[in-house]
Amino acid sequence: MNFCKVIFVSILFVSGTITAQKQIVGMWKTIDDTTEKPRSIVEIYNKGNKLFGKIKKILNEEERNNLCTACNGANYNKPIEGMLIIKDLKKNGNEYEDGTILDPENGKIYRCKIWVDEDNPSILNVRGYISFLYRTQQWVKI
């Protein structure tokens, strides 16, 4: 009987993990902090047991061919459209954290945490932070 309980709890844990990933994995529309208009489409996907995100499309035609001139290293002067901006997020309860997010506007890399809004599962909270300073954006599920 104990073996059945272990199997049941394991199935619940795995199905909860898969459900949370299904909610987060997919396409999300980013919203500009200043103009509050849609800015880009980011695809969040699984790779192994971590989540990653890349800019699939920049919505403003005039910005579509912009390069990341503020970036350092391998991303310097690379197209922002198609760029990997979220890396190595690991599941922790209903959140994914301990990864990084790149802001192509300023080239800075921040620690990152993401989670689906409890009241509205079509909203993804994306937090970039350094120490105790942070900024949280809300992205909209497509």
Secondary structure, DSSP 8 states (H G I E B T S, - for coil): -HHHHHHHHHHHHHHHHHHHHHHHSEEEEEE-TTT-SEEEEEEEEEETTEEEEEEEEESSGGGTT-B-TT--GGGTT-BSTT-EEEEEEEEETTEEEEEEEEETTTTEEEEEEEEE-SS-TTEEEEEEEETTEEEEEEEEE-
